[in-house]
């Protein structure tokens, strides 16, 4: 029962985060929502008992989104448009709630003492080979969907940065002509 509640909670929060990414006019808010969406997707991987994919999602994809966030801060002067409101406090509370929920879900099996390996250990085969077999069979589609989402986000960031750089170059040309 707890898994079902956790799944629907993570699914709703993930969809809400990506809706903020699409509808927000501020690049920093979009990047923050994108990072939280990637973290919530890792929670879904943990619910599927795909711990390796959950950790990879946290480290690789969320790290890449944070790097994109840093580039967005460099290229765009978005701090002039930021006005704190109650909605930003709600987003903070929503992310804090989802983080606490993720920690509770991850510690629940350890408290009951039911932690066990899902796949047998093969003698003569390394752990990386076992992980590769599981990754490219059972969890291939969710992992590839997450990779495509990151690729789309990176392309969008590059296009937005390119437009800003073109505008800056045009402004510099106009100033030099004066």
C-alpha positions in Angstrom: 0.0 0.0 0.0 2.8 2.4 0.8 4.4 1.8 -2.6 1.1 2.7 -4.3 0.8 6.0 -2.4 4.5 6.8 -3.0 4.2 6.1 -6.7 1.2 8.4 -7.1 2.8 11.1 -5.0 6.0 10.9 -7.0 4.1 10.8 -10.3 2.0 13.8 -9.4 5.0 15.8 -8.2 7.1 14.9 -11.3 4.3 16.0 -13.6 3.8 19.2 -11.6 7.6 19.9 -11.8 7.7 19.5 -15.5 4.6 21.7 -15.9 6.5 24.4 -14.1 9.3 23.9 -16.5 7.0 24.4 -19.5 4.9 27.2 -18.2 7.5 29.3 -16.3 8.7 32.5 -18.0 11.8 32.7 -15.7 14.7 30.5 -16.8 16.0 30.0 -13.2 12.6 28.8 -12.1 12.4 26.4 -15.1 15.9 25.0 -14.3 15.0 24.5 -10.6 11.8 22.7 -11.5 13.7 20.6 -14.1 16.3 19.6 -11.4 13.5 18.7 -9.0 11.7 16.7 -11.7 14.9 14.7 -12.3 15.3 14.0 -8.6 11.6 12.9 -8.4 12.2 10.5 -11.4 15.1 9.0 -9.4 12.5 8.4 -6.6 10.4 6.4 -9.1 13.5 4.3 -10.0 14.0 3.6 -6.3 10.4 2.5 -6.0 11.0 0.1 -8.9 13.9 -1.4 -6.9 16.3 -0.1 -9.5 18.7 1.4 -7.0 21.5 1.7 -9.5 19.4 3.6 -12.0 18.1 5.9 -9.2 21.7 6.7 -8.2 22.7 7.3 -11.8 19.7 9.5 -12.3 20.7 11.6 -9.2 24.3 11.9 -10.0 24.5 12.1 -13.8 21.2 13.7 -15.0 20.5 15.9 -12.0 24.2 17.0 -12.1 23.9 17.9 -15.8 20.8 19.9 -15.1 22.5 21.8 -12.3 25.4 22.5 -14.8 22.8 23.8 -17.2 21.4 25.9 -14.4 24.8 27.4 -13.9 25.1 28.3 -17.6 21.6 29.8 -17.5 22.7 32.0 -14.6 25.7 33.1 -16.6 24.0 33.8 -19.9 20.7 35.3 -18.6 20.2 38.2 -16.3 17.2 36.7 -14.7 17.7 38.1 -11.2 16.1 41.4 -12.2 12.8 39.7 -12.8 12.6 37.8 -9.6 10.0 38.9 -7.1 9.4 36.7 -4.2 5.8 35.7 -3.7 3.8 33.0 -2.0 4.1 30.7 -4.9 7.9 30.5 -4.5 7.3 29.5 -0.8 4.9 26.8 -2.0 7.4 25.5 -4.4 10.0 25.3 -1.6 7.5 23.5 0.7 6.6 21.1 -2.1 10.2 20.2 -2.8 10.9 19.8 1.0 7.9 17.5 1.3 9.0 15.4 -1.7 12.6 15.2 -0.3 11.3 14.0 3.1 9.0 11.5 1.4 11.9 10.1 -0.7 14.0 9.6 2.5 11.1 7.9 4.3 10.5 5.5 1.3 14.2 4.7 1.1 14.5 3.9 4.8 11.3 1.9 5.1 12.7 -1.5 3.9 15.7 -1.1 6.2 13.5 -0.6 9.3 11.6 -3.8 8.6 14.7 -5.9 8.0 13.5 -7.2 4.7 16.5 -5.9 2.6 17.7 -8.6 0.2 19.3 -8.8 -3.2 16.8 -9.1 -6.1 19.2 -10.8 -8.4 21.6 -13.6 -7.6 25.3 -13.0 -7.5 27.0 -14.8 -10.3 30.4 -16.3 -9.7 33.1 -15.3 -12.2 31.0 -12.4 -13.4 31.7 -8.9 -12.2 29.1 -6.6 -10.6 29.4 -4.2 -13.6 28.3 -7.0 -16.0 25.4 -7.9 -13.8 24.3 -4.3 -13.7 24.7 -4.0 -17.4 22.5 -7.1 -18.0 19.7 -5.7 -15.8 20.1 -2.2 -17.2 19.9 -3.2 -20.8 17.0 -5.7 -20.3 14.5 -4.8 -17.6 15.1 -1.1 -17.2 16.2 0.0 -20.7 13.1 2.0 -21.6 12.9 4.2 -18.4 16.6 4.9 -18.6 16.4 5.9 -22.2 13.4 8.1 -21.7 15.2 10.0 -19.0 18.2 10.4 -21.3 16.0 11.8 -24.1 14.4 14.2 -21.6 17.8 15.4 -20.6 18.9 15.8 -24.3 15.8 17.9 -25.0 16.5 20.1 -22.0 20.1 20.6 -23.1 19.2 21.4 -26.7 16.6 23.9 -25.3 19.3 25.5 -23.1 21.7 25.8 -26.0 19.1 27.4 -28.2 18.1 29.9 -25.5 21.8 30.7 -24.9 22.4 31.1 -28.6 19.5 33.6 -29.0 20.8 35.6 -26.0 24.4 35.7 -27.5 23.0 36.8 -30.9 21.2 39.7 -29.2 24.3 40.7 -27.3 26.4 40.6 -30.5 23.9 42.8 -32.3 23.9 45.3 -29.4 27.7 45.4 -29.4 27.7 46.0 -33.2 25.2 48.9 -32.7 27.4 50.4 -30.0 30.5 50.2 -32.1 28.7 51.9 -35.1 27.8 54.9 -32.9 
